[in-house]
């Protein structure tokens, strides 16, 4: 029996239990291996080749599909959600709405220009607002520079040895102008009323001289008194001449610079203040002191509520829309002028610009002298005083109204007698720049120069804010025929320069420049960028929506899912969702092994019950359907190699 078992390939164990287990395991392995080889080899070779080719074809198709631009767009843009029709429709509608919204918003920005709307809103002066506070208390460092004309040949001129007075410019004497607009009251007609103040502070570190410098200067009180009384009756002139001789008044006297600018005592001024207080309301006479006398003055300013271009400009001065010193327009016009704090906003070539200061006794028109250029990072235009503004009608007939009592001064001089207490004061540009040549020929020491003596303003056209300005004017005493007056006969028909002043600032404070740069330079650029980004982005989103709806393919399963042919082919070539099974007959060798195993177990188990149970279990294990699963489409060629290797093993 043992030999029989050996011949049949079964091993014999001395132990009854070990033999049973060993024979069972060996039989199981032998039968299963034989069954697997037989069942796999039962699959036709041509079917295996077709299955392998189909897998490769499916893999290649899937790879090509994954590299397709439309598929890539669909996967990355929609994250694979296009397979659901509702989700796809929602995504397309969302993209379309985003695109149209961007186009509408970009168009609104282009049409309505929010920058201009915000700018106009910011330029209106409202109490507590940023623009109002900057106007109310300007922070720009404005300086007054005073240049005094010192007489160097007084004795020679008065003795007749020199025919011309000789002058020497001294200075500058520099003061900080702390301008402010006080007592502000808002009115119901889009204006406000205020009191202008311009206190001065001595700045020693910027001065070239000292206030106690002693100079030889004209005696303004005597020369003015003589000029006023020169047209009086003979008896009146005789009395005035007696007074002049008794007070020993001289036409040129020694004074300190401070006395000349802010007041010096004179017997004539004292007498005039005592007996004619309505005419001379002060007991000291000083040129700069009179220039900066704003006692009792008030001005009404446009807030810009009704017309933002007028914001910060003058509506009237001292409750009058005109200057009473002049008989008619345009000489008496003051409405629309600026005191230099703020000029008309949103200006263009047609905007009229004027500058007014009480010391000028008029509003001087300005003209643009350049195109836009950058100054301190802001766009500005350069303005200068209109040519012929001081010609008294010689070239511009409209200026004929500046001739006082039908008596016109020479071109380049403006008679402001009525603004200076009746004193014969005339204004000109420094060193008689742009004045009649005869004025220059009558004296010595004048050197007119455009660069040093021309007034100019650098103004931002959008806000009307000056970024730099220098107002340069000269104060003179214009004498007529005073040959009949005591101690003044040598000064007849002379125009004697007294001082010239420069009021201005070099640049705005850095914090103001930063604000204006942000508002006027960065803001518009960002707005333009936003506008084009919205327009381009809107077009891009709309185009993307159209492209997505036309060119992104629908998933094949969605397209053919109702086709039975598609389902059969999918079951054959694709293993992602289903696994085909192949039922094969049980080979004869397996049946033989089963029978031998059953017989052997019956010998070991006397009653046959255990053999019956073992036989039933073995039958249950062997009498199964062996399933051969196809490889998935994601498998690589190595899986085919394993199948080929198994087949080779079977052949061997």
NUMAR-48067 format. One line per 10 residues: their letters; for each residue z, y, x of C-alpha. Coordinates in steps of 0.25 Angstrom, whole numbers, always signed. Each point is the difference from the previous one (the first is absolute). Layout:
a = Z,Y,X | ...
END
This chain:
xxxxxxxxxx = +0,+0,+0 | +3,+9,+11 | -13,-2,+7 | -7,+2,-13 | +7,+14,-1 | -4,+3,+14 | -14,-4,-3 | +0,+9,-12 | +5,+12,+8 | +14,+0,-5
xxxxxxxxxx = +13,+0,+9 | +11,-9,-2 | +15,+5,+1 | +11,-9,+3 | +9,+8,-10 | -4,-1,-14 | +2,+14,-3 | -7,+6,+12 | -12,-9,-2 | -1,+5,-14
xxxxxxxxxx = +1,+14,+3 | -10,-1,+12 | -10,-8,-7 | +1,+10,-12 | -2,+12,+10 | -11,-6,+7 | -8,-4,-12 | +2,+13,-6 | -6,+7,+12 | -11,-10,+1
xxxxxxxxxx = -4,+1,-14 | +1,+15,-1 | -8,+2,+12 | -11,-10,-4 | +0,+6,-14 | -2,+15,+6 | -11,-4,+9 | -7,-8,-11 | +2,+10,-10 | -5,+12,+9
xxxxxxxxxx = -12,-9,+5 | -3,-3,-14 | -4,+15,-2 | -15,+1,+3 | -4,+7,+13 | -10,+9,-6 | +11,+5,-10 | +9,+3,+12 | -11,+8,+7 | -3,+8,-13
xxxxxxxxxx = +15,+3,-2 | +1,+4,+15 | -12,+9,-1 | +5,+6,-13 | +13,+4,+6 | -7,+6,+12 | -10,+8,-10 | +12,+4,-9 | +8,+5,+13 | -12,+8,+5
xxxxxxxxxx = -3,+6,-14 | +15,+4,-1 | +0,+6,+14 | -13,+8,-3 | +6,+5,-13 | +12,+5,+8 | -8,+8,+9 | -8,+6,-11 | +2,+16,-1 | +2,+0,-15
xxxxxxxxxx = +10,-12,+1 | +7,+7,+11 | +1,+13,-8 | +5,-8,-12 | +10,-7,+7 | +6,+12,+8 | -2,+10,-10 | +5,-8,-12 | +8,-10,+7 | -8,-11,-8
xxxxxxxxxx = +4,+5,-13 | -15,+2,-5 | +0,-15,-4 | +8,+5,-13 | -10,+8,-9 | +12,+9,-5 | +5,+3,+13 | -13,+3,+6 | -3,+9,-12 | +13,+7,+2
xxxxxxxxxx = -2,+2,+15 | -14,+6,-3 | +5,+9,-11 | +11,+5,+9 | -9,+3,+12 | -10,+8,-9 | +12,+8,-6 | +5,+3,+14 | -14,+4,+4 | -2,+9,-12
xxxxxxxxxx = +13,+6,+1 | -2,+4,+15 | -14,+6,-3 | +6,+8,-12 | +12,+5,+9 | -9,+3,+12 | -9,+8,-9 | +11,+8,-6 | +5,+4,+14 | -14,+4,+3
xxxxxxxxxx = -2,+9,-12 | +14,+6,-2 | +4,+1,+15 | +15,-2,-2 | +2,+7,+14 | -5,+13,-6 | +9,-2,-13 | +12,-3,+9 | -3,+12,+9 | -1,+9,-12
xxxxxxxxxx = +13,-5,-6 | +7,+2,+14 | -5,+15,+1 | +6,+5,-12 | +13,+7,+3 | +11,-5,-8 | +15,+3,+3 | +5,-10,+9 | -13,-6,+3 | -5,-2,+15
xxxxxxxxxx = -11,+10,-1 | +9,+10,-6 | +11,-2,+11 | -10,+2,+11 | -5,+13,-6 | +14,+5,-3 | +5,-1,+14 | -11,-2,+10 | +4,-8,+12 | -12,+4,+9
xxxxxxxxxx = +5,+7,+12 | -6,+14,-3 | +1,+10,+11 | -2,+15,+0 | -5,+5,+14 | +0,+15,+2 | -8,+7,+11 | +4,+15,+2 | -9,+10,+6 | +7,+8,+11
xxxxxxxxxx = -5,+13,+4 | -2,+1,+15 | -5,+15,+2 | +8,+8,-10 | +2,+12,+10 | -14,+1,+4 | -5,-1,-14 | +9,+11,-5 | -3,+9,+12 | -15,-2,-2
xxxxxxxxxx = -2,-7,+13 | -5,-12,-7 | -9,+0,-12 | +3,-13,-5 | +13,-7,-3 | +2,-13,+8 | +7,-12,-6 | +6,-13,+6 | +3,-12,-9 | +14,-5,+1
xxxxxxxxxx = +5,-13,-6 | +0,-8,-7 | +14,+1,-7 | +1,-12,-8 | +8,-3,-13 | +1,-12,-9 | -4,+3,-14 | +9,-7,-9 | -8,+2,-13 | +5,-5,-13
xxxxxxxxxx = -2,+2,-15 | +13,+3,-7 | +4,+2,-14 | -10,-9,-6 | -2,+1,-15 | -10,-9,-8 | -8,+7,-10 | -7,-5,-13 | -14,+3,+4 | -1,-10,+12
xxxxxxxxxx = +5,+10,+10 | +13,+3,+7 | +7,+13,+5 | +7,+1,+13 | +5,+10,+11 | -7,-1,+14 | +9,+1,+12 | -4,-1,+15 | +13,+2,+8 | -3,+1,+15
xxxxxxxxxx = +8,-7,+12 | -2,+4,+14 | -5,-12,+9 | +4,+4,+14 | -6,-13,+7 | -14,+4,-5 | +0,+15,+3 | -7,+6,+12 | +9,+13,-1 | +13,+4,-5
xxxxxxxxxx = +4,+8,-12 | +7,+11,+9 | -13,+3,+8 | -2,+15,+1 | -14,+5,-4 | -7,+13,-2 | -5,-1,-15 | -5,+9,-10 | +10,+8,-9 | -5,-5,-13
xxxxxxxxxx = +10,+9,-8 | -6,+12,+7 | -14,-3,-1 | +1,-5,-14 | +7,+12,-5 | -10,+9,+7 | -12,-7,-6 | +6,+1,-14 | +3,+15,+1 | -13,+3,+7
xxxxxxxxxx = -6,+2,-14 | +11,+9,-5 | +0,+15,-2 | +1,+9,+12 | +15,+4,-4 | +3,-15,-1 | -6,-3,+13 | +8,+11,+7 | +13,-5,-5 | -3,-14,+4
xxxxxxxxxx = -4,+5,+14 | +13,+7,+1 | +7,-13,-3 | -7,-8,+10 | +3,+10,+11 | +14,+1,-3 | +2,-15,+0 | -8,-1,+13 | -8,-11,-5 | -11,-5,+9
xxxxxxxxxx = -13,-8,-3 | +4,-11,+10 | +14,-5,+3 | +8,-10,+7 | +5,-11,-8 | +4,-15,+1 | -9,-10,-6 | +10,-4,-10 | +2,+14,-5 | -15,+2,-1
xxxxxxxxxx = -1,-13,-8 | +12,+0,-9 | +4,+15,-1 | +4,+12,+9 | +7,+12,-4 | -8,+13,-2 | +5,+14,-5 | -13,+1,-8 | +3,-13,-7 | +14,+3,-2
xxxxxxxxxx = -4,+14,-7 | -10,-7,-8 | +10,-11,-5 | +10,+11,-3 | -9,+10,-8 | -11,-9,-4 | +6,-14,-3 | -11,-4,-10 | -10,+1,+11 | +8,-5,+12
xxxxxxxxxx = +10,-10,-5 | +4,-4,+14 | +8,+7,+12 | -7,-8,+11 | -15,-2,+2 | -5,-13,+6 | -14,-6,-1 | +4,-15,-2 | +12,+4,-8 | -9,+7,-10
xxxxxxxxxx = -10,-12,+1 | +10,-9,-5 | +7,+8,-10 | -1,-8,-13 | +11,+6,-8 | -2,+0,-15 | -13,-8,+2 | -4,-12,-9 | -12,-9,-1 | -5,-9,-11
xxxxxxxxxx = -7,-13,+5 | -9,-10,-7 | +7,-14,-1 | -14,-7,-2 | +4,-6,-13 | -12,+5,-8 | -9,+1,+13 | +4,-7,+12 | -9,+8,+9 | +9,+12,-2
xxxxxxxxxx = +12,-7,+4 | +9,+9,+9 | -9,+12,-1 | +4,+14,-5 | -2,+3,-15 | +6,+14,+2 | +9,+9,+9 | +11,+8,-5 | -4,-3,-14 | -14,+5,+2
xxxxxxxxxx = -13,-8,+2 | -5,+11,+9 | +5,+9,+11 | +3,+14,-5 | -3,+7,+13 | -15,-2,-2 | -8,+6,-11 | -9,-12,-4 | -5,-14,+3 | -2,-7,+9
xxxxxxxxxx = +9,+9,+8 | +12,-2,-9 | -2,-15,-3 | +12,-9,+4 | -1,-11,-11 | -5,-13,+7 | +5,+4,+14 | +9,-8,+9 | +12,+5,+8 | -4,-11,+10
xxxxxxxxxx = +9,-11,-5 | -10,-7,-8 | -15,+3,-3 | -8,-4,-12 | -1,-16,-2 | -12,-9,-1 | -8,+12,+6 | -15,+0,+3 | -11,+10,+4 | +1,+7,-12
xxxxxxxxxx = +16,+2,+0 | +4,+14,+3 | +11,+1,+10 | +9,+13,+3 | +12,+3,+8 | +10,+10,-4 | +12,+6,+7 | +8,+12,-5 | -2,+6,+14 | -15,-1,-1
xxxxxxxxxx = +0,+8,-13 | -11,-9,-5 | -6,-14,-2 | -10,-2,+11 | -12,-10,-4 | -2,-12,+9 | -13,-8,+2 | -2,-14,+6 | -4,+0,+14 | -2,-14,+3
xxxxxxxxxx = -3,-14,-6 | +11,-10,-2 | +7,-5,+13 | +13,-7,+4 | +12,+7,+4 | +13,-7,+2 | -6,-12,-7 | -4,+8,-13 | -13,+5,-4 | -1,+15,+0
xxxxxxxxxx = -9,+12,-2 | +1,+12,+9 | +0,+14,-8 | +0,+14,+6 | +0,+13,-7 | -13,+4,-6 | -8,+9,+9 | +0,+14,-4 | +14,-1,-7 | +4,+13,+7
xxxxxxxxxx = -12,+8,+0 | +4,+10,-12 | -14,-1,-6 | -8,+3,+12 | -7,-14,-1 | +6,-6,-13 | -1,+10,-11 | +11,-8,-8 | +10,+5,+11 | -2,+14,-4
xxxxxxxxxx = +12,+0,-8 | +9,-1,+13 | -4,+15,+3 | +13,+8,-4 | -3,+13,-7 | -15,-2,+3 | +3,+0,+15 | -4,-12,+7 | +5,-4,+14 | -10,-5,+10
xxxxxxxxxx = -4,-15,-2 | +10,-10,+5 | +12,+8,-5 | +6,-1,-14 | +9,+12,-5 | +13,-6,-5 | +7,+14,-1 | +5,-3,-14 | +7,-13,+4 | +7,+7,+12
xxxxxxxxxx = +8,+11,-7 | -12,+10,+2 | +0,-2,+15 | -14,+0,+5 | +0,-15,+4 | -14,-7,+1 | -2,-15,+3 | -10,-6,+9 | -2,-13,+8 | +7,+0,+13
xxxxxxxxxx = -6,+8,+11 | -9,+6,-10 | -8,-13,-1 | -12,+2,-9 | +3,+15,-1 | -9,+12,+2 | -3,+2,+15 | +4,+15,-1 | +15,-4,-2 | +0,-9,+13
xxxxxxxxxx = -7,+12,+7 | +11,+10,-3 | +11,-8,+7 | +2,-9,+12 | +6,-14,+1 | -6,-8,-12 | -7,-13,+3 | -5,-6,-13 | -2,-15,+1 | -4,-10,-11
xxxxxxxxxx = +8,-12,+5 | +13,+8,+1 | -2,+10,-11 | -7,-7,-12 | +8,-5,-12 | -3,-14,-4 | +5,-11,-9 | -1,-15,+0 | +1,-5,-14 | +0,-14,-6
xxxxxxxxxx = -10,+2,-12 | +7,-11,-8 | +14,+6,+0 | -3,+14,+4 | +11,-2,+10 | -2,+8,+13 | +1,-9,+13 | -1,+12,+9 | -1,+15,-2 | +1,+13,+8
xxxxxxxxxx = -1,+13,-7 | -2,+11,+10 | +0,+15,-4 | +3,+13,+7 | +8,+12,-5 | -6,+13,+4 | +3,+15,-4 | -12,+7,-4 | +1,+15,+2 | -9,+10,-6
xxxxxxxxxx = +0,+15,+5 | +14,+3,+3 | -3,+11,+10 | +8,+10,-8 | +13,-8,+1 | +10,+2,+11 | +0,-9,+12 | -11,-9,-6 | -12,+8,+3 | -5,-10,+11
xxxxxxxxxx = +0,-11,-10 | -10,+5,-10 | -10,-9,-5 | +5,-12,+8 | +2,-14,-5 | +12,-5,+8 | +4,-14,+1 | +14,-4,-2 | +2,-15,-1 | -8,-12,-3
xxxxxxxxxx = +6,-13,-6 | -3,-14,-1 | +6,-8,-11 | -3,-15,+0 | +4,-14,+4 | -7,-10,+9 | +2,-13,-8 | +8,-6,-12 | +13,-8,+3 | -2,-14,+3
xxxxxxxxxx = +6,-5,-13 | -10,+8,-8 | -11,-4,+8 | +4,-15,-2 | +1,+2,-15 | -14,+7,-1 | -6,-10,+9 | +5,-11,-9 | -4,+7,-12 | -14,+5,+4
xxxxxxxxxx = -5,-9,+11 | +7,-14,-2 | +0,+0,-15 | -15,+3,-3 | -4,-10,+11 | +9,-11,-7 | -5,+4,-14 | -15,-1,+5 | +3,-13,+6 | +7,-5,-13
xxxxxxxxxx = -12,+5,-8 | -10,-8,+8 | +9,-12,+2 | +1,+0,-16 | -15,+2,-2 | -4,-11,+11 | +11,-9,-4 | -4,+1,-15 | -15,-3,+3 | +4,-12,+9
xxxxxxxxxx = +9,-6,-11 | -10,+2,-10 | -11,-6,+9 | +10,-12,+4 | +2,-3,-15 | -15,-1,-3 | -2,-8,+13 | +12,-9,-4 | -6,-2,-14 | -14,-3,+4
xxxxxxxxxx = +1,-8,+13 | +13,-7,+1 | -3,-15,-5 | +7,-7,-11 | +7,-13,+5 | -9,-12,-1 | +11,-8,-8 | +0,+12,-10 | -15,+0,-1 | -2,-15,-2
xxxxxxxxxx = +13,-5,-5 | -6,-4,-13 | -11,-9,+7 | +3,-15,+0 | -10,-2,+12 | +9,+10,+8 | +12,-7,-3 | -6,-13,+4 | -5,+6,+13 | +14,+7,+3
xxxxxxxxxx = +7,-13,-2 | -9,-7,+10 | -1,+11,+11 | +13,+7,-2 | +13,-6,+2 | +9,+13,-2 | +3,-4,-15 | -4,-15,-2 | +0,-13,+9 | -10,-10,-4
xxxxxxxxxx = +4,-15,+0 | -8,-13,+3 | +4,-13,-6 | -3,-12,+9 | +2,-15,-2 | +11,-7,+7 | -6,-8,+12 | +1,-15,+1 | +8,+1,+13 | +11,+8,-7
xxxxxxxxxx = +0,-11,-11 | +1,-11,+10 | +12,+7,+7 | +7,+2,-13 | -1,-14,-4 | +5,-5,+14 | +12,+10,-1 | +3,-5,-14 | +0,-14,+4 | +8,+2,+13
xxxxxxxxxx = +11,+8,-8 | +1,-12,-10 | +3,-9,+11 | +11,+9,+5 | +6,+1,-14 | +4,-13,-7 | +1,+4,-14 | -13,+9,+1 | +6,+12,-7 | +0,+9,+13
xxxxxxxxxx = -14,-5,+3 | -4,+4,-14 | +6,+14,+2 | -6,+2,+13 | -13,-4,-5 | +0,+9,-11 | +4,+12,+9 | -11,-3,+10 | -10,-1,-11 | +5,+13,-6
xxxxxxxxxx = -2,+6,+14 | -14,-7,+3 | -6,+1,-14 | -2,+15,+0 | -11,+9,+1 | -3,+5,+14 | -3,+14,-1 | -9,+6,+11 | +2,+15,+0 | -11,+10,+4
xxxxxxxxxx = +3,+10,+11 | +2,+14,-5 | -10,+11,+2 | +9,+7,+10 | +1,-12,+9 | -8,+1,+13 | -9,-10,+7 | +12,-7,+6 | +3,-6,-13 | -14,-6,+0
xxxxxxxxxx = +2,-5,+14 | +13,-8,-5 | -9,-6,-11 | -10,-4,+10 | +10,-6,+9 | +6,-8,-11 | -14,-5,-3 | -2,-4,+14 | +13,-7,+0 | -4,-8,-11
xx = -13,-4,+6 | +6,-4,+13
END
